[in-house]
Amino acid sequence: MGSRRNRGSISGLASSKRSFVSRQPPHVSFEFFPPKTPAGWDKLKETAARLAEFEPDFTSVTFGAGGSGNVRTLEACLAVRSVMDADVVPHLSCIGQTRDMIEAHLEEYKNAGFTRILALRGDVPDVPPDAKIDAPSTEPAFPPDGFRYASELVEFIKSRGHFHILVGCYPEGHPEATSLQTDIDNFIRKIEAGADAAVTQYFFNNAGYFHFVNEVRRRGLDTPIVVGLMPVWPYEQVARFSEKCGADVPLWIKKRMEGYQDDPKSQFEFAVEVAVTQSEELLRNGAPGIHFYTLNRPEAIVRICEHLRGQRVESVPSDDIGFGDVEIPASLS
């Protein structure tokens, strides 16, 4: 296979007000989700305001299912932007969306001043076991005038111009992929369709990330691949998420957390310790940044970022991990 390079860069994730390389290491970013209750909206803004001190390279907001989900996504993006001086990246899923609906979402985001999109296929809704195969509701995820794959959504967005496009990737393999190689093929299709950068699903085994990135580099692409990281706290909630999305929680972490079952404080401290150790290894071995899945809760993320900043941990370029056009500064300006 011939060499193919992607011109995307992490600098494209930074605010137009400040270049990526002007921010102090460590390079971090945060994901939020649209709340459903008034108290949840207050918590979202409080969390974003608390995390603003770490000068994130960008933030992202997840996309709910159906048209009402987009309304909440847009509102959440505006709420985060009101308290944090960083680019906000709305997620956009093609599940259950027609092309006209997607076009309308893109226009809303553009009119609101957003210039980045995280394009995803999204989760296919579960179908009840007793549903009739020919019933209209058995495949609501894929309208006739819609898209089945994220690569098709990326191509559609790219053809409209304006947006810098991020996509997801799975170092441990997508739950629906038949093999890791097939999943890497699917990821490369998204890059070839026009994606500029990627954010990973969270994981706890760093070797899987390094292997994934090296395989992508071997195939000739230098697309920046930002690490998605979920602290293993609250443990029960993260364990449920992990089972659903296919993220492997190592046995040693499970046993430690289960041993602290009646000691929430020790669970929290251990989760912070694991995330700090994981982040340090990733950054020092070439990961361009860490994108924290916050669950709209600041406690663990604050502790982790305070440690990384206190240790002044920065990304170190390597021959094995590509960064697109980005230049990671050696100094800590």
N, C-alpha and C positions, 0 to 999 in steps of 0.2 A: 504494500500500500504506500502510495506516495505521501510526501510530507504535506500536511495541511495545517495552516496556522489560523487561529482565531484572533481578530483584532480587538476583542473586548479587553477591558482593563478594569481593575478595581477602582481606578481613579474615576471611572464613570459612576460609581456608587456614591461619591462624595457630593456634598452640597456645592452649588455653583458659587456660594459665598466664600468657601474655603476649599483649597485643594486637599486631596486625601493625604498627601505627604506632609502637610502642615500640622496635622493632628499628632498629639503625643501618643506614642505606644503605651499600652497595647492597643491594637486596632480591634475594637469591639463594635457590635451592633445588636439590636434587640428586636424581638418579635412580640407583638401584642395581639389580642383578639377582641372583636367587638362585643361589649357586654350586653346583657339582656335586661338589667334592672337599673334603676336610678343609683342605687348604692354601688353597683358595678361600674357605672360611668365615673363616679367619683373616685373609685379605686384605680381605674385606668389612668386618669389624669394625675393622681397622686404618685402612681408608680412611674409614669413617664417623667414627671418633674423630678422625682428622686434620682432617676438614672441619668438625667441630663448632664450631671456633673462629670460624667465619664466621657463626654464629647463623642458620642457614637458616630461612626462613619455613615450610618443610615439606620432607619428603623423600618419594620414592615408590619402590616396588619393583615390578618387572615381573612379569607373570603367565605361567607356563609353560603349555604345551599339556597338556590333559587333567587328570584329578583329581590326579595326583601333583605336577603343577606348582603347584597351589594349596597343597599341604603345604609345599613349599619356599618359596613366596611368604610364607606366614604365618611360617615359621621365620625367614626373612630380615628380615621386618618387626620381629619381636621382637628379633633380633640388633642391628639398627640402633637401635631404641629403647633398648636397654640401654647404648649408649655415646653417645647424642646426645639432647639435650633439645629435641626438635622433633617436631611431629606427623608421623607416618608414614602415607602414603597407599598402601594396596595397590591394584595394578591388578587389574581383573577383566574377563576377556574372555568373550564369549558363544560363541566358536567351540568346537564339540564339547561344549557344556554343555546339559543339560536344565534346565528350570525348577527341578526339585527340587535339582539339583546347585548351581545358582546360589543358591537359597534357603539351602542348607547352608553355602555359602561366606560369605554375608552374615551368617549367624548366628555362624559362627566368628569373623569379624572383629569383630562387635559384642561378643561375649563377651570378646574379647581387649582391648577398650577402644578400638578404632579407630572414628573418626567420619567419616572421609572415604573416598571410593572414586573411583578413576579408571576410568571405564567405557569399554570399548573393544570393538569387534567382534573384533579380532584378525586375524592373517594366516591366510588359507585355505591349508591344506596343499597342496603340489604333488601332482598326480595323475600317476602314471607314464604315458607315452605309450601303452603297450600295455595299460592297464587296460580292462576291459570296462565299458561304460557302465552296465549294469544290475547291476554287482557292488556289494554292500553297502558296500565300502570306497571307492567312487569319490566319495562325498559325505559323509565323516565329520564335516565341519565343521558341518552343520546337522541336528541330530536333530529328529524330528517335533515333540517337545514342547520346542522351544528357540526361539532368536531368530536372525534373519538379519541384523539391523541394530543398530547401537549405540543408535539412538534408541529401539528397542523395549526394550533392556536398561535404558536410563535411566528409561523410564517404569515399568518393573517395580520398579527399586530405589526410585524416588520414592514409589511406592505403599506401600512397606514403612516409610517414614519413617526417622528416625534419621540417615541419612547425608547429608553435604554431597557433592555429585556434581561431579566434574571430568570433562571429555571431551577428546578429541584434536581437532586441526584441522590443515589442510594449506595454508599460505600459497601454496605452489606447485602445489597440487592433488593429490588422492589419485591414486596410480598407476592406479586402476581407474575414475576419474571420466572422463566423456566430455568435460567442459569445466570450467573454473574456476567458472563460474556455477552449474553443476549441483552442484559440490562445496560451494559456499557454501549452496545450498539444503539439502543434506544436513546441513551443520553447523547451520543454523537449526532444522531438525527436532529435532536433539538438544537444543538450548536450549529449544525449545517443549515438549519432552517432560519438562523439569524440571532440566536441567543448570544448575549455579550458576557455573561458571567453566571455562576451557579452557586447555590447554597445547598449543603448536604442535609439529609435527614440526620437526626441526632444518632449518636452511637457511643459506646463506651470502650471500644477496642480500637485504639489508634492505628494499629497495624493495618486494619482494613481500609482506613482512609489513605494511608501512604501507598498501599497496593493499588487502590482504585485510581489515585492520581497518576501514579507511575504508568499504569496501563493506558490511561488517556493520553499521557505525554508520548508514550511509545507509538501511539497511533497518529501522532503528528499534530495534536491540538494543544495550545498553551492557554486555554480558557482559564481565568481565575476561578478557583473552587474554594469558596469560603466555608469554614466548618460550622455546621449547626450543632449546638451543644445544649443539652437539657440536664441540669443538675438532678440527681436522683432523689428529689425531694419536692413535694411530699411523696414518700416512697410508694405507698399503695396506689396513688393516682398515676405515678410514672410507670409503675409495673403494669397497670391496665393498658395505658397507652402503648407501652412497648410490645405487649402481646398482640395488640391489634395491628401495629405498623411493622412488626417484624424486627424491631431493634433488639439485639441480644444483650440482656443484662447478665454479666458474668456471675458465675456461681458464688465467687468469693464476696461480691457485693451483696447478693441476695442473703447470704448467710450472716454477714455483718449486720445488715439492716434488720433481718428477722431477730437477731440476737438483741437488738436495741428496741424491740417491739414496744416495750413498756417505758421507754426512755426517749421521748420525742426530741429532747435537746441533743442527746448523743447522735440520733439519726440525722439531725440538721447539721451538726458539726462534721460528721463523717461525710455527708453529701458535699459540703463545701470543700473539704479536703480532697475528695476524689476529683471534683471539677477543677480545682486549682492545679492539681498534679497533671491532669489530662490536658488542660489548656497550655500549661508551660511547655510540655513536651511537643505539642502541636506547633505552637508559635516558634519554638527554637529549632524546629526541623522543617520550617518552610511554609506552614499554613499562613495565608495572607491576612486572616482575621478570624474572629470567633463571633458567631451570630447566636446569641443566647435566646432560647425559648423561655420567656419569662412567666407564662401563665398569669400575667398581669399581677405578679407578686414580686416585690423588690428585694425581700430580705436576703435570700441566698445570693442573688445576682450582685447586690451591693457588696457583700462580703468577698465574693470571688474577685470582682473588679478592683476592689480596694487592695487586695493582696497583689494582683497582677501589676497594678500601677505602683504599689509600694516597692515591688521587686524590679520595676521598670523593665518588664518582659516585653521584648519586641520581636517582630517577625524577622527571621534570618533567611535571606534568599539562599537557595541551594540549587545544585545542578539537577536535582530530581523533581523539584516542585516548581512549576512554571507560574509566572505572574502576569502574563500578557504584557501590556505596555507600562505597567506600574513600576516605579522605582521606590523601593523601601528605603527610607533614610537610615544611615548608620548612626547618626547623632540622635539625641533625645531632645530635640528643640521644642 
